[in-house]
Amino acid sequence: MPTTPQHCPGFSNFKHLKSFNCKCPKCGEEKEIFSDEFDKTHTCGSCGEEIDFTQCTLEGEA
């Protein structure tokens, strides 16, 4: 009987990520963004407005 791993392969690469919830400045829609994605531009899935990372709040470690 094979053993089941305690976590997904590659998990150790992501265990220190932090999750941030960002609200769209235009419509207020929330988007979850991880700490390794700050170098990317994110837009609201609802209205298309660019999300300002200074408005993000830390939700905890992912």
For each residue, the residues with C-beta under 8 A, 3 or more apart:
1:
2:
3:
4:
5: 8 9
6:
7: 11
8: 5 11
9: 5
10: 13 14
11: 7 8 14 15
12: 15
13: 10
14: 10 11 17 36 62
15: 11 12 61
16: 61
17: 14 34 35 36 61 62
18: 34 35 58 59 60 61 62
19: 32 33 34 35 58 59 60 61 62
20: 32 33 34 35 53 56 57 58 59
21: 30 31 32 33 56 57 59
22: 30 31 32 33 42 51 52 53 55 56 57
23: 28 29 30 31 51 55
24: 27 28 29 30 31 44 46 47 49 51
25: 49 51 52 55
26: 44 47 49
27: 24 44 46 47 49
28: 23 24
29: 23 24 44 45 46 47
30: 21 22 23 24
31: 21 22 23 24 42 44 45 51
32: 19 20 21 22 59
33: 19 20 21 22 37 38 42 51 53 56
34: 17 18 19 20 37 62
35: 17 18 19 20 38
36: 14 17
37: 33 34 40 42
38: 33 35 53
39:
40: 37
41: 50
42: 22 31 33 37 50 51
43: 48 49 50 51
44: 24 26 27 29 31 47 48 49 50 51
45: 29 31
46: 24 27 29
47: 24 26 27 29 44
48: 43 44
49: 24 25 26 27 43 44
50: 41 42 43 44
51: 22 23 24 25 31 33 42 43 44 55
52: 22 25 55
53: 20 22 33 38 56
54:
55: 22 23 25 51 52
56: 20 21 22 33 53
57: 20 21 22
58: 18 19 20
59: 18 19 20 21 32
60: 18 19
61: 15 16 17 18 19
62: 14 17 18 19 34
